[in-house]
Amino acid sequence: MLDLVLPERCAICDVPGRAVCDACRSALTRLVPPVCERCGSPGPWPVRRCAECAGRRLAFAEARAAIVYDVRARALVREWKEHGRRRLAREAALLIAEVVPRPTADCLAPVPGDPERAWRRGRVSPHALAVELGRIWGLPARDLLARSRALPRQRGLSLEDRRRNVRGSVVLHVPDVPHAICVVDDVFTSGATADACASAARRGGARRVCVVTLARAVR
């Protein structure tokens, strides 16, 4: 009944029909190799460490994303996170599964949401994404991590300020941590959030942490 009254519209172009229409889905830029082996940044050839992650101490073994965080991807993420389009979690998971190989991990661990913003928005998008990806990949999604404090918005901050902002902001939510964890988030921007999550998991006993996101900022 709701679909008849409020038909589904494309999150990117607003055309009625599907959550993401075929034309917009095809237009999203996939992040295919060659990419940096560590952080997943695209480049002209594969490298172990790129200019973006060289010299940084990263707690995660590798990070991979499905699409470039461009204008179309921003529209998709905005509709999903800020306008409550929960069905987009499934679309995001399908895009990831199309591009990113199934990780070698014991479980998927969503990035925890900021408590205040999670209360305003309802369901946290990384949690929904982890659940949908878990169904596709046959992996359990577990809320292993939690925020230790509320964070100011990251938007508009420099890379160094972003890293400083989230440092130590994630803690373990459970006592038992699997050996191999895949952290799931919607967007990889500076890698600061992914690293904070991986650091918390490693401190809790995880031996290997990888990161998977829908989109990635490309510089």
C-alpha positions as CSV (number, residue, x, y, z in Angstrom):
1,M,0.0,0.0,0.0
2,L,2.8,2.4,0.9
3,D,4.5,1.8,-2.5
4,L,1.2,2.8,-4.2
5,V,0.9,6.0,-2.2
6,L,4.6,6.9,-2.2
7,P,6.3,5.0,-5.1
8,E,10.0,4.3,-4.8
9,R,12.2,6.9,-6.5
10,C,15.9,6.7,-7.5
11,A,18.0,8.1,-4.7
12,I,20.3,9.8,-7.3
13,C,18.1,11.1,-10.1
14,D,14.6,10.9,-8.4
15,V,13.0,9.0,-11.3
16,P,10.2,6.8,-10.1
17,G,10.7,3.0,-10.2
18,R,13.6,1.7,-8.1
19,A,15.7,2.7,-5.2
20,V,18.6,3.1,-7.6
21,C,17.7,3.1,-11.3
22,D,19.7,1.1,-13.8
23,A,21.2,4.2,-15.5
24,C,22.4,5.7,-12.2
25,R,23.7,2.3,-10.9
26,S,25.7,1.9,-14.1
27,A,27.1,5.4,-13.9
28,L,28.6,4.9,-10.4
29,T,32.4,4.7,-10.7
30,R,33.6,1.3,-9.5
31,L,36.9,1.1,-7.7
32,V,38.6,-1.8,-9.6
33,P,42.3,-2.7,-9.6
34,P,44.9,-1.4,-9.7
35,V,44.6,-0.1,-6.1
36,C,46.9,0.3,-3.1
37,E,47.2,-3.0,-1.4
38,R,46.8,-1.3,2.0
39,C,44.3,1.5,1.8
40,G,42.6,0.7,-1.5
41,S,43.3,4.1,-3.1
42,P,43.2,3.8,-6.9
43,G,46.3,4.4,-9.0
44,P,48.0,3.7,-12.3
45,W,49.6,0.5,-11.0
46,P,49.4,-1.7,-7.8
47,V,51.5,-0.6,-4.9
48,R,51.9,-1.9,-1.3
49,R,51.7,1.6,0.1
50,C,50.5,4.7,-1.7
51,A,51.2,8.4,-1.1
52,E,48.0,8.6,1.0
53,C,48.9,5.9,3.5
54,A,52.7,5.7,3.4
55,G,54.3,6.7,6.7
56,R,51.1,6.2,8.6
57,R,50.7,3.5,11.3
58,L,47.4,1.8,10.3
59,A,45.8,-0.9,12.5
60,F,43.9,-2.4,9.6
61,A,45.5,-4.8,7.2
62,E,43.6,-3.6,4.1
63,A,40.7,-1.4,3.1
64,R,38.5,-1.8,0.1
65,A,35.5,0.1,-1.3
66,A,33.1,-0.4,-4.1
67,I,32.6,3.0,-5.7
68,V,34.2,6.5,-5.9
69,Y,32.7,9.0,-3.5
70,D,31.7,11.4,-6.2
71,V,28.5,13.5,-6.8
72,R,26.3,10.5,-7.5
73,A,27.6,8.5,-4.6
74,R,27.1,11.5,-2.3
75,A,23.5,11.7,-3.3
76,L,23.0,8.0,-2.7
77,V,24.6,8.2,0.8
78,R,22.7,11.4,1.7
79,E,19.4,9.8,0.9
80,W,20.3,6.7,2.8
81,K,21.8,8.4,6.0
82,E,20.0,11.7,6.3
83,H,16.6,11.0,4.7
84,G,16.0,7.5,6.2
85,R,15.9,5.5,2.9
86,R,16.5,2.2,4.6
87,R,16.1,0.1,1.5
88,L,19.3,1.6,0.2
89,A,21.3,-0.5,2.6
90,R,20.5,-3.5,0.4
91,E,21.5,-1.6,-2.8
92,A,24.8,-0.6,-1.1
93,A,25.5,-4.2,-0.1
94,L,24.8,-5.4,-3.6
95,L,27.2,-2.9,-5.0
96,I,29.9,-3.9,-2.6
97,A,29.4,-7.6,-3.3
98,E,29.7,-6.9,-7.0
99,V,33.2,-5.2,-6.7
100,V,34.8,-6.4,-3.4
101,P,35.7,-10.0,-2.9
102,R,34.3,-11.7,0.2
103,P,36.8,-11.1,3.0
104,T,38.5,-13.8,5.0
105,A,36.9,-12.9,8.4
106,D,35.0,-14.5,11.2
107,C,32.4,-11.7,11.3
108,L,31.4,-8.2,10.1
109,A,31.7,-5.4,12.6
110,P,29.8,-2.2,11.8
111,V,31.3,1.1,12.6
112,P,29.4,2.4,15.7
113,G,27.3,5.5,15.2
114,D,27.6,8.7,17.2
115,P,25.0,8.3,20.0
116,E,23.4,11.7,19.4
117,R,23.1,11.4,15.7
118,A,22.1,7.8,15.9
119,W,19.2,8.8,18.2
120,R,18.0,11.5,15.7
121,R,18.3,9.3,12.6
122,G,17.2,6.0,14.0
123,R,19.0,2.9,12.6
124,V,22.7,3.5,12.0
125,S,23.7,3.0,8.3
126,P,26.8,0.9,8.8
127,H,24.8,-1.6,11.0
128,A,22.2,-2.0,8.3
129,L,24.9,-2.4,5.7
130,A,26.7,-5.0,7.7
131,V,23.5,-7.0,8.2
132,E,22.8,-7.0,4.4
133,L,26.4,-7.8,3.5
134,G,26.3,-10.7,6.0
135,R,23.3,-12.2,4.2
136,I,25.1,-12.0,0.9
137,W,28.5,-13.2,2.1
138,G,27.2,-15.7,4.7
139,L,29.0,-13.9,7.6
140,P,27.5,-12.9,11.0
141,A,27.2,-9.2,11.7
142,R,28.2,-8.4,15.3
143,D,28.1,-5.1,17.2
144,L,31.6,-5.4,18.6
145,L,32.4,-1.7,18.8
146,A,31.0,1.4,20.5
147,R,31.7,5.1,20.7
148,S,33.4,6.2,23.9
149,R,32.3,9.8,23.3
150,A,30.3,12.0,21.0
151,L,32.2,13.6,18.2
152,P,31.9,16.9,16.4
153,R,31.1,16.7,12.7
154,Q,34.0,15.6,10.5
155,R,32.8,17.6,7.5
156,G,35.1,20.5,6.6
157,L,38.0,19.3,8.8
158,S,41.5,18.7,7.4
159,L,42.8,15.2,7.2
160,E,45.0,15.6,10.2
161,D,42.1,17.2,12.2
162,R,39.9,14.3,11.2
163,R,42.5,11.8,12.5
164,R,43.0,13.7,15.7
165,N,39.2,14.0,16.2
166,V,38.5,10.3,16.2
167,R,41.6,9.0,17.9
168,G,40.7,6.8,20.8
169,S,36.9,7.4,20.2
170,V,36.0,3.7,19.7
171,V,36.1,1.0,22.3
172,L,35.2,-2.7,22.5
173,H,31.5,-3.4,23.3
174,V,32.0,-7.1,24.0
175,P,34.7,-9.1,25.9
176,D,35.2,-11.8,23.3
177,V,36.7,-10.7,20.0
178,P,37.1,-13.0,16.9
179,H,40.6,-13.4,15.5
180,A,39.7,-11.9,12.1
181,I,37.2,-9.0,11.8
182,C,35.9,-7.0,8.8
183,V,34.9,-3.5,9.8
184,V,32.0,-2.2,7.7
185,D,31.3,1.5,7.1
186,D,29.5,3.6,4.5
187,V,32.3,6.0,3.4
188,F,36.1,5.9,3.7
189,T,37.3,9.5,3.7
190,S,40.5,9.9,5.6
191,G,40.7,6.4,7.1
192,A,40.7,7.8,10.6
193,T,37.4,6.1,11.6
194,A,38.4,2.8,10.1
195,D,41.8,3.0,11.9
196,A,40.2,3.9,15.3
197,C,37.9,0.8,14.9
198,A,40.7,-1.4,13.9
199,S,42.8,-0.2,16.8
200,A,40.1,-1.0,19.3
201,A,39.6,-4.5,17.8
202,R,43.4,-5.2,17.8
203,R,43.7,-4.0,21.5
204,G,40.9,-6.5,22.3
205,G,42.7,-9.4,20.7
206,A,41.8,-9.4,17.0
207,R,44.8,-10.6,15.0
208,R,43.7,-9.2,11.6
209,V,41.3,-6.4,10.8
210,C,40.2,-5.5,7.3
211,V,37.8,-2.7,6.2
212,V,35.0,-2.6,3.6
213,T,33.0,0.4,2.7
214,L,30.5,1.4,0.0
215,A,32.3,4.5,-1.2
216,R,35.8,6.0,-0.9
217,A,37.0,9.6,-1.3
218,V,39.6,9.8,-4.0
219,R,42.2,12.5,-4.0
